[in-house]
Every structure is written in C-alpha cells, then in structure tokens.
Amino acid sequence: MKIIGTGIDVVNIKRLEETLSRQPAVETKILTDAEIAYCRAKKNFLESIAGRFCAKEALYKALKREKDAIVWHDMEIISDGSHPVLDENCKLAKYMKETGLNCNISIAHEKDVAVAHAVVWSEK
C-alpha cells in the first residue's frame, strides 16, 4: 500500500452557523441534496454539516495533484453504518476507482468544533 496523501480540516461550528445565517446558499454550494437531507435529519444538524464540510476539505487536501479538477459536488460523503465514506456513485469515487485510488475518512465533532481526516492510498 502506498499513501498518496493525507488531509485534515477543522471548523468552528458557531462560525459556520453565522455564515449560513448570512449566506444560506453556502449549504447547497458545498453539500449535495443527499448530504443536506442526511445532515438536516440529525438533531444537531449543524455538527453534521460542519463534519461533511471538513471531510470534503480534508479529502481535497489529501488528493494533492488531482485536486485542481475537483468541485464540491464531485464529492458526496455518505454514512456506511457508523462511519463516513465517499459514495461510490459520485464523480470523485468513479475517478478514484479508475485510477486505482482509495480513501478513508473520519469525522468527529464536539460542541464547538468539527474535524475530519482523510487518507488517500493506492494498492500499487
């Protein structure tokens, strides 16, 4: 296994809430409809929105060279049981499969902050 890159991101949830109150369109700019539905179904939906945002940023950072062609909606972070994964049907997942890349994503949030870490790796 070869590590291609790692990325991490952290978001202040209160600051995100303030941004969304001033610019509600930020949510739909960053998240897909499925991600919004998932997050909005949660009791503390702002934590989930912040976590998804962090995960996308962390994955973007981990991809290094490939990141220039990536836009927000190319990535869709879903939950596979108890952990976040890149939806296999999104544009980025298809690209990664074609190029032999894999990723692992971790999201955590606690009251004021959300954080996510991503590792992109290859079997070759």
C-alpha positions as CSV (number, residue, x, y, z in Angstrom):
1,M,0.0,0.0,0.0
2,K,1.2,3.5,-0.9
3,I,-0.1,6.6,0.9
4,I,-0.9,9.2,-1.8
5,G,-1.8,11.9,0.7
6,T,-3.5,12.9,3.9
7,G,-5.6,15.9,4.8
8,I,-7.3,17.3,7.9
9,D,-9.7,20.2,8.4
10,V,-11.4,21.8,11.4
11,V,-14.4,24.1,11.5
12,N,-15.8,26.2,14.3
13,I,-19.5,25.3,14.3
14,K,-20.7,28.6,15.7
15,R,-18.9,30.4,12.9
16,L,-20.4,28.1,10.3
17,E,-23.8,28.8,11.8
18,E,-23.2,32.6,11.4
19,T,-22.1,32.1,7.8
20,L,-25.2,30.0,7.0
21,S,-27.5,32.6,8.5
22,R,-25.9,35.4,6.4
23,Q,-25.5,33.2,3.2
24,P,-27.9,30.2,3.2
25,A,-26.8,29.3,-0.3
26,V,-23.4,28.2,1.1
27,E,-25.0,25.0,2.2
28,T,-26.2,24.0,-1.3
29,K,-23.0,25.2,-2.8
30,I,-20.9,22.8,-0.6
31,L,-23.3,19.8,0.0
32,T,-25.3,17.6,-2.3
33,D,-29.0,17.2,-1.8
34,A,-28.4,13.7,-0.2
35,E,-25.8,15.2,2.2
36,I,-28.2,18.0,3.1
37,A,-31.1,15.6,3.7
38,Y,-28.8,13.4,5.9
39,C,-27.5,16.3,7.9
40,R,-30.9,18.0,8.3
41,A,-32.4,14.8,9.7
42,K,-29.9,14.9,12.6
43,K,-30.8,16.5,16.0
44,N,-27.6,18.6,15.9
45,F,-27.6,19.2,12.1
46,L,-25.0,22.0,12.2
47,E,-22.5,19.5,13.6
48,S,-23.2,17.2,10.7
49,I,-23.0,20.0,8.1
50,A,-19.7,21.1,9.6
51,G,-18.4,17.5,9.6
52,R,-19.3,17.0,5.9
53,F,-17.7,20.2,5.0
54,C,-14.5,19.2,6.9
55,A,-14.5,15.8,5.3
56,K,-14.6,17.3,1.8
57,E,-11.8,19.8,2.6
58,A,-9.7,17.0,4.1
59,L,-10.2,14.8,1.1
60,Y,-9.4,17.7,-1.2
61,K,-6.1,18.3,0.7
62,A,-5.3,14.6,0.6
63,L,-5.7,14.4,-3.2
64,K,-2.8,16.8,-3.9
65,R,-2.3,16.7,-7.7
66,E,-5.8,15.6,-8.6
67,K,-7.4,18.4,-6.6
68,D,-7.4,21.0,-9.4
69,A,-10.2,19.3,-11.2
70,I,-12.4,18.7,-8.1
71,V,-15.5,20.8,-7.2
72,W,-17.7,20.4,-4.1
73,H,-20.5,18.3,-5.7
74,D,-17.9,15.9,-7.2
75,M,-17.7,14.5,-3.7
76,E,-20.5,13.0,-1.8
77,I,-19.9,11.8,1.8
78,I,-22.4,9.3,3.0
79,S,-22.6,7.2,6.1
80,D,-21.9,3.5,5.8
81,G,-23.2,2.3,9.1
82,S,-21.2,4.1,11.7
83,H,-18.6,5.8,9.5
84,P,-18.4,8.2,6.7
85,V,-17.4,7.0,3.2
86,L,-17.2,8.5,-0.3
87,D,-20.4,7.5,-2.2
88,E,-19.3,5.1,-4.9
89,N,-21.6,6.8,-7.4
90,C,-20.2,10.3,-7.1
91,K,-17.8,11.7,-9.7
92,L,-14.7,11.6,-7.5
93,A,-15.3,8.0,-6.4
94,K,-15.5,6.9,-10.1
95,Y,-12.3,8.8,-10.9
96,M,-10.6,7.2,-7.9
97,K,-11.7,3.8,-8.9
98,E,-10.4,4.3,-12.5
99,T,-7.0,5.5,-11.2
100,G,-6.6,2.9,-8.5
101,L,-7.0,5.2,-5.6
102,N,-8.9,4.5,-2.3
103,C,-9.7,6.7,0.7
104,N,-10.6,6.5,4.3
105,I,-12.4,9.4,6.0
106,S,-13.0,10.1,9.7
107,I,-15.3,12.8,11.1
108,A,-15.6,14.0,14.7
109,H,-17.5,16.8,16.3
110,E,-17.8,18.1,19.8
111,K,-20.0,21.1,20.8
112,D,-18.0,23.9,19.2
113,V,-15.8,22.2,16.6
114,A,-15.9,19.6,13.8
115,V,-12.8,17.9,12.5
116,A,-12.2,15.5,9.7
117,H,-9.2,13.5,8.4
118,A,-8.8,11.8,5.1
119,V,-6.2,9.4,3.8
120,V,-5.9,8.6,0.1
121,W,-4.0,5.5,-0.8
122,S,-3.2,3.0,-3.6
123,E,-2.5,-0.7,-3.6
124,K,0.3,-0.2,-6.1
